[in-house]
C-alpha cells in the first residue's frame, strides 16, 4: 500500500498566544470529523434465473447476466459488481466494491482499493437466491484533542485510526486571534503549520487536511461521542480478566488459569493498554490483543472503538497467506512448489520487457523470501518496483505483468530487498496455475476451512486478487492461522496444509543483514532488523527469563502482528494504528509477549515442545 509520511517527532514552537484564557478554555476538549466514502450499494441482493439468463437487484438497481458454464457477472455501473457461479441449486460468489474516492485522496492503507467480499446466499425459491451484501466501507476519521500541557501551553494532537494521519507532528501549539486559529509544531528542521477557522452555532473548527485533500469541519464531541479516541471510554471501570466468549467459529475458549497462565498478569497488561494516553508523543495505538495457549483462546480484548465484529486492515501481514495457499491441496495438485519458476508459470502473460537470462531462474521461493533480484525495493523510492510506484502508475493495470517487466539487477537468491510485488507474483502463480480467481481460492482453501467470519480481499485495477497485503480480517480469524501452524496444519480436526509445509515454510531460508541487503550498517538499521525469513514468514526471537524463544511472524505496518512461539505452544495477535511508526510497534512482540505474557505462564508451560 502507498506509504503515509513517517512519524516525525515534534517540538512545540511558540508563535503567539490565544486571545484570552477564557477563549483557550472554550477550545479545550475533543473534536472530531468523519468522511464516509461509501459505497452506496449494500443490503439484500436477489438473483433470479430467467429463461434468457439471470437478473440481479440490490438497492433499487438492476443488472443482467448471461451464464457461461454457470458463471455469473453483474455490473451496477461504478456502484459495485457481483461475480459468482451456480452449482446445482446453490449460488456462491463475491460482491466487488469498486475503488473509492479515498484512494485518490491519498489513502496509503488500501481501504480505498476495490475489494471482494464473499456473499452467502439462501435459496428463496426455485431459481431465486438472496444474500446480504456488506461491503467494506471507506472512512476517514479525524480526532482533535485540545488541552493544556503541563507548562500551561494550549496544545493539540490530531489522531486518525485508519491511516495514522497526524498532520506531520505528534503535538501542535494552538494560537490565534479572533476566529483564526493556528496549529504549529517543529518537525525536524522545519515548522509544520495549519490555519483553521473557529465557527459558531454550533462550534466547529474548519481546517484543510492534506491527507484527504479536502476541508473538514470538526465538531465538539462529548466523552461518550469520543469514546473511540481513547483506548477505553473515559470513566470505564478497571478491567477485570474475562474468558473470551465461545462462538460458533471453531475456537475453543478457556480461562487463562485453566491452561497455566496467570490471569492477574493478563489483566494488568490490558489495564496498562487501557490507561495509555493517545496524545503523547509516540502513543501506543494498540487496537486489539488476543492470546491462544495450548489450543485455547484465553484472551481477547479490543481498544479505540474496535471490537470482535470489526475486520481490521492487516496490511502486509496478509502476505503470509500467499505462503499458506501455496501449501494447500489445489496448489500442490497442479505442481506448484517453492521450486516452481515464476516465468514458466506466468508465460501466458508474456512476452515481457527487459529480457535477461537470470529471470528464468527466479522461483517462488525467491519471491517469498524477497530475493528475486528484480529491480523491486519498497524501501527505495527510486526503485521501479517500489509498491507505491507500481500502484500509482496507470499504464499497466496488471501488476503481475508490471513486476515481470522489471529489469533484473541481481542474480536470484543473492540480494534481499523487501518488495510487495514479489509476494504478489506468487498470487499470480496461484491464480494462473489453478485457474481460480484468488479471492475464490482463498475462500476454498483458507477462509471456509478455518471458519472465518467477515473478510474482504483487495483487488488490483484489472480485478485480480492482490497478495502484497491489505486484506481485512477479524483478529480472531488471523489468530487461527497461528493455531493452525502450531497444530501442524490441522484446524478443528481438518488438515489444511501438510505438517511438512508448516516446517518448511517457517524454517530459515534467508538472512536479513547488511551483507544480504547491500546496505551499510547505518542504512540497514533505518529499514531492517537483523533476522531471518522463512517463506513469507518473518523469523525472530524473543527473550524472557534468561531464555531465548524462536518465533515466526506475519507482520504488517502499524502493528498488525501474528506471533507464533512454538516452544511455548503460544500464538498472539496484535493489531494497531501506529502506521509508519515502526519504532513503536516493532517493539510490541518483546514488550508484550517476551516481557509479560511468557513470564505469566507457569514454569512448566514455558517450554512445552
N, C-alpha and C positions, 0 to 999 in steps of 0.2 A: 504494500500500500504506500501511497505517497507520504513522505515524512513531514511532520509538522516541525516548525522551528524548535530547536532544542531548548531545554530549560536553561535560563540564564539567571545566575544569582544576582539579586538586585540590592543596591544600597540606596536608601531613601535620599532623595535630593530635595533640599529646602528651596522652594521657589517663591513662596508667598505665604499668605495666611488666610483662613476663612474670614469672611466679613465680620462675624461675631461668634462668640461662644454659643449663643442660642441657635444660630444658624447651623453650626457644626453639630450640635446635639440633634437637630432636626434630621441630619443626614445619617446619623448612626443607625445601623440596623442591617437587615438582609434585603437585598433587591434581586429581582430575577426577571428573565425573559426567555421565551421558548419559541423557536420556529419549527413548525411541523411541515416537513416536505412531502408528506403523504406516504404511500399512494392513496388515491381516492377509492379505487375499486377494491372491495373486500366484502366478506359475508357469504351468503349462500350461493353456490354455483350449481346450477342444474343443467345436466346434459341429457338430451333426448335423441333417440335414434329415429331417423326418418327414412322413408323409402329411398330417398336420394342421397342420404348422408347423415350428418349429425348437426344439431343446433345446440348452442350453449347460451345461457343467460345469467347475468350477475349484475346487481346494482342498476337495473333498468337498461343495461346494454346487452346486445345480442351479437353472436358471431356464428358462422357456419364452418363446417369442415367436411371434407371427404374422408374416406378411410382406406388406407393402403396397408394391407396386412394387419388390420386392427389398430393402426396408429392414427391418433387424432391430434390436430393442431388448430387451436382457435386463437385469433388475434383480435384484441379490442383496442385498435389504434395504438397510441402510446400509453394507454392506461394499464396495460398488462396483457398477458397471454397465458395459454394453457397448452401443455403437451403431455400426452399420455397414450394409453392403449387399452383396448377392450380385449379381455381374455375370457371367453365364455360369457358368463353373466356378470363378471366383475369388471370394474373400471379402476385403473390406477393412473396416477400422473402427478404433475407438478404445476403449480401456479408460478409464473415468471413475472416477478415485479421488475419493471424497467428501471434503468438508472434514473436517479432523481436529480433535482436542481442542487442538492447538497454536494454532489460530485463536482459540478462546475464551480461551486463556491469555495473549493479548495479543501474538500474533505480528504485527509490523508489516511483514514481508517478503513474505508471500504464500504461503509453503510450507504454510500451514495451510488454504489455499483448496482448492476442488475443482480437479483438473487432468485434462486429456485427454492420453492417451499413445497414439500410433499402435501398432497391433499388426500384425505381419507374419505372414500365415498361409501354411501349406503345405496342399495338398490331400492328405489321408491316404488317402482312397478316394472313390468316387463319393458325393457328398453329405456328406462328412465333412472338416472342416478343423481344423487345430491350429495354435495360435500361442502364443508366450511372452509373458506379461504381466509387465512390470517397471514397476510404478507408482512415481511419485516418493514417496520416504519423507520423513516429517516427523521431524526430530530436533532436539533442543536439547542442545548440549554446553557444559558449563561447566568451564573450566580455572581453577585457582587456583595461582599461583606465590607461595610464601612464601620470602623471602630477607632477608639483612641488607643494608641500604643502606650507602652509604659512611660514614655517621656512626654505624653500628652499630645503627640503629633496625630492629627487626623489621618488615618491610614486606610487603604483599601486593598482588597485581594479579590481578583477575578478567578473564578473556578468554573470548569466545564467538564462534566463526566465523560462525554463521548470522545473528545479529542485532546483533552488537557490544554485547551486554549486559554492561556493565562494572560495574553497580551504581551508576552515577552519578558515578564518580570514576576517575581513572587509577590511583591508588595509595592504599592504606589503611595505617595503622599497626595492628599487631596487639598487643593487650594482653589481660590477663585473669588470673584466678586459678583454680587447680584445673582442672576440666574446662570452665570457662566461658571462651569467647573473645569478644573484641570487635574488630570491624574499624571503624575510624573515619577520616574524612577531611574536610577543609574543601572545600566545593564552592560557590564564590562566597561569598555571605554566610550560608550555612548549613552545618551539620555533618551529614554522612551517616554513619549508624552501622548496623551489623548485629551482632546477637548470634548466637553459634554455640556448639555443644557439641562437645567432643572426646570421642569414644567409642573404646573399645579392643576388641581381639580380633575382627577386625583394626582398626587405627586408621582412624577415619572422622571427618569433620567434618560435622556436621549443621547446615544453615542454611536458613532460609526465603528463597526467592528470588522477589522480586516480579514479575519479568517472565514467570514461568511460573505464578505463583500457587500454588506448592506447595513442600514441603520437599524439599531434595536432600541426599543423603549422598555427600560427596566422599571418594574413597579415594586412598591414596597411589599414585603411578604411578612406574614406573622411567623412565629416559630413553627406553628403547625403546618403552614403552607410551605415552609422552607425546610421541612424535615430531611429531605434528600440532600441538603447542603452539608449535613453533619453525618458522622459515622452512624450514630443512633439519634433519634429525635431528642431534643433537649427535654430534660425532666424525666427521662425514662428511668425506671427502677434499675438498680445494679443487676447485671446479667447473672443468672443462676444457670449452671450447666443443665442441659436437657438433651435427652436422646433424640436423634432425628426421627421424623415420622416414618412409619412403614407404609410405603406407597406400592402401587402395582407397576413398578418399573424395574423389577429384578433385584434391587438392593435388599439385602438383609441388614437390618439395623440392630444396634445393641447399645447398652450403656457402656461408656468407656471403661468403667471399672470391671465389667464382665470380661473384657479382653486384655486386662492388665495395664490400663492407663489411669494415671492419677487424674480424677475429674476436676479437682481443685486447680490443678496446673492448667488444664484446658480452659477452665473458667477464667483464670487470670489472663490468659492470652487474649481471650475475647474482650474482657474488660479493658485491657490495655489498648486494643484497637479501637474500641468504642469511645475511649477517653481522648483519642488523638485529636489535635487541633488542625482543621483543614486550612487555616490561614497562615500557618508558619511557613518559613522557607523550607522547601523540600518536604512537604507533608507526605505522610504515608496514606495514600488514597487506595486502601485495600477494599475491594468490593465483596469478596467472599473468601471463606476459609472452610475447606472440607477435608476430613481425615478418615481414612479407612485403615483398619488394622485387623489382621487375621481374617480377612474376607468380610468384615462387618463395617458398615458405615457408622461411625461413632460421634462425629461432629459435623455440623452443617450450619454455618452462620453467615449472614449477609449484612452488608453495611451500605451507607449512602443511598438508600432507597431501593437497592436491588433485592431480589427475592428468588426463591427456587423456581418460580414460573417464568422468569425473565431470561431468555437466551443472551449470552454475553459474547461480545466480539473476541474471538480467540487469537486474532492476528496470526503471527507466524507459528503459533502452537499447532495450528491446523496443518502445517506442512507435514507433520508426523503421520497424518492419515494417508499420504502417498505411500509411505512405507508399510503401513498396516494393510492397505488394499493390495499391495504387491505380494503380500504373503497369503492372500485368501485364495480359495479354490478356483474362481474364474480366471485369475491371472496365471496361476500355475497350470491350469488346463490348456492355455494357449501357448505355454512355453516361456512366459516371461520370467526372468530371474535377474538378480543383480548383474549377471554377466551379459545380459542382452545388450546389443549395441543400438544406441538410440537412432542413428541414421538409417540403420537397416529397418527398424520398426516404422519410422516416420517417412520412409521413401515415397509413399503416395503423395506427400505434400511438396515434393521437390519439383524441379531442380532448385538447389539452394545457392545463395550468393557466397562469395569468399571461399571457394573450394580449397581444401587443404587435406592432404593425406592423413594428418593426425586426427581429423574429425571422425574418421571411420573407426577409431579405437575407443571413442567415448562410450562407456557403458552406463547402465542405470545406477550402478554403484558409484561411479564418478559423480553423477548428478546428485545423488542422495547425500554425498559427502562434500559437496561444493568444490570438487576438484576436477571439473570438466576441462579446464584450460581455456574455455571460451572467454571472449572479452566481456566479462559479466561480473560486476562487483558492486553490490548495493552500498558499500561504504565509500565509493568513489563517484562523485557527481559527474565526472568526465567519462566514466565508463559507458560505452554504448548499450551495454546490457543492464545498466542500473535500473532497478524496478520502476522508479518514478519516470525515468526517461522512456522506458518501454510503454508504460501505461498512459503517458500524456501524448505520445505521438499518435497520429491518426492515419498514417499511410498504410499501416499493416494491422488490421483488426485481429488477425490470428496471431496471438502471442507465441504460439509454438513455432510457427514459421519465422517470426521475428527473431526468436532465440537461435533457431537453426541457421539463420542467415548471418549470424555474428562472426567476426573474424576469430580465428584460433590464435591465441597468443602464447600458450604454454602446452607442452605435452600433457595429455590426460594423466592425472594422478600425481603430478609433480608440484602443484601450487594450490593452496587453499584460498578461496575468496568467497565470502558469503554472498549468495546470489539466489534470489527468489525464482528467477527464470529457470534455473537448473531444476529445482523441485517441480516447477510447473510442467517441464517437459516429461517428467515421469507420469503426470496425469495424462499427457498426450499419448504416451505409450500405452497406458491402461485403456484409454478410450479407443484408439485405433486397433489394438490387438484383440480386445474383447468385443468390438463393435457395439459398445454400450456407452450411452451418454453418461458422463461422470457422476452427476447427482443420482442417477438411477443405479449406477454401480455402487456408490456409497450407501444408498438405501438398502440394497440387497445384501451387501457383504458386511456392513458395519452397523448402520443405524437400526435396522429391524432386528438383527440377531442380538444386539446389545440393548434392545428395548428402549431406544431413545424416545424422548418426548419431542417438544417443538425444536426444530432446527432449520437453518437456512444456509444454502450453499451459494457462494458468489460465482459469477459468470464473467467470461471475457466478452469483449464487444461483439464477437461473432457468435455468441450464445453457448459456447462450450464451457465446461467447468474449469475453474482455476484452482490449482493445488499449491499456489505460492503463499497461501494464508488468507484468513479473513472470514472463515465460516463462523456463524453464530450458533452456539450450543448452550444447553443447560449445564451449569457446573457439575451437577450430579452425573450427567452423562459423560462429560470429559473424564471424570474420575473413574468411570467404568473401564476405560482403556487401560489405566494403570492396574486395576484389579485383574483385568483380562490377562495382562502380561505377567503379573505375579502368579497367576494360576496356570501358567504355561500355555496360554492361548485358548483357555476354556472359560465360558461365561454361562452360569446357570446350567451346567451340565452339557452345554453345546460347544463343540470345538469350532472356533472361528479361524484361527491360524495354527499351524503346526508348532509344537514346542521348539523344534529346531529353528524355526523362523524367529521366535522370540529370542533365542540365544544368539543367533547370527546377527539380527538387526540391532541388538543392544550391545554387541561386542565392539571393542575399539577397531576402527578402520582407518583413522587418520589422526595425526597430531595437529593441533591448532597451536602454532608457535610463531615467533618472529621468523624462524627459518622457513617454515612451510608457507607463510604468507608473503615473504619477501619484504617485510617491514622492519624498520629499526625498532629497538625496544620501546622508545618513546611513542612512535607511531602505532605500534601494536597495542599498547595499553589504552589508546584512545578508542579502539574498536573491539578488542577481544580480551578474553582471559585465557591463560594457558590451560588447555584442556584437550580432550579427545572427542571425536564424533563417531557415532555409530551410523546406521543407515537412517538418516533423518531423525535421529535421537542425539541429544547433546549429553555427553558423559562428563560427570564432575563428581567431586567428593564432598562430604560433609564431615566435620569433626564434632565429636561430642564425648565428654567424659574421658578424654585422652585417647579415644579410638577414632579411626577413620572409616567412614561408610561410603561405599560405592553407590552412585545413583545414576539413573538415566532419566532424561527430562525432555518434555515438549515445552518449548519456550516461545513466548510472544511478547512483542513490545507492550510496555505499560504495566507488565506484571501478570501476564497470562501464563501460568505455570502448572504443569503436571509433573510432579517429582515422585519417582518410584525408588524406594530404598529396599532392595531385595533382602538384605541381611536382617532387617527388622520387620519384614512382611508388612510394609507400610507404604501407603500411597496418599499423597496430599495434593489438593488442587488449591491454587490461589488465583484469583482474578483481581485486576486493579485498573486504575485510571491514571497511573503515572507515565503516560505516554511520552516517549523521548526523554525520559529521566532514568536511564539505566543505572546511574549512581545510587538511585533509591531502590528500585525493585529487584535489581540483581542481587542485592544483599538478603532478600527475604528468605530464600531457602536456608541459609545458615542461621539468620536471626530467629526465624520461626521454628524450623524443623530441627536444625542441629542444636540450637541453644535452648529450646523449650520443649518441643514435642518428644524427641528421643529421650531426654532426661526424665520425661514424665512416664516412660514405660517402666514396668517392673524390670529389675536387672535381668531376669530370665527371659524377658521379651525383647531385649536389645540385640540379640543375635539368635534368630530363630531358624536360620537356614538349614 
